[in-house]
Amino acid sequence: MIEDEIDDIDNMNDDISKCISNMIFTLPDKYQNVYDLYENKEMKHKEIAESLDISVSTSKVRLKRAKDMFKEKLLQCCNFEVDKYGNIINYHAKGKCDDCNGKC
């Protein structure tokens, strides 16, 4: 499949990213900071490391752990259906989720 066609496929990744935006505040500060700088401020790990006075490898580890925490929290809240590319094409809440404040 051509990459342009992949972009046109309907998925719910944006919906879930809104949920993650709410969940960021449930993470410990050291993970929140790295995630915010990398994903929202689009900083590189070297810039994050300099900004937070940590090593580049620490920045990478904290970002990975933040993403793992998000995944765990999301899987506790919702059931997901994904396509072969890993895009979320459907999801159903398992019940009330305090971490995303009902945004999922």
WOSUL-V904930 format. One record per residue. OMEGA is omega as a letter, one per 20 degrees, with the letter a starting at -180 (999 if undefined). Layout:
# WOSUL-V904930
omega->OMEGA
omega->OMEGA
This chain:
# WOSUL-V904930
omega->r
omega->a
omega->r
omega->r
omega->r
omega->a
omega->a
omega->a
omega->r
omega->r
omega->a
omega->a
omega->r
omega->r
omega->a
omega->r
omega->r
omega->r
omega->r
omega->r
omega->r
omega->a
omega->a
omega->a
omega->r
omega->a
omega->r
omega->a
omega->a
omega->r
omega->r
omega->a
omega->a
omega->r
omega->a
omega->a
omega->a
omega->a
omega->a
omega->a
omega->r
omega->r
omega->r
omega->a
omega->r
omega->r
omega->r
omega->a
omega->r
omega->a
omega->a
omega->a
omega->r
omega->r
omega->r
omega->a
omega->r
omega->r
omega->a
omega->a
omega->a
omega->r
omega->r
omega->r
omega->r
omega->r
omega->r
omega->r
omega->r
omega->a
omega->r
omega->r
omega->r
omega->a
omega->r
omega->a
omega->a
omega->r
omega->a
omega->r
omega->a
omega->r
omega->a
omega->r
omega->a
omega->r
omega->r
omega->a
omega->r
omega->r
omega->r
omega->r
omega->r
omega->a
omega->r
omega->a
omega->a
omega->a
omega->a
omega->r
omega->r
omega->a
omega->r
omega->999
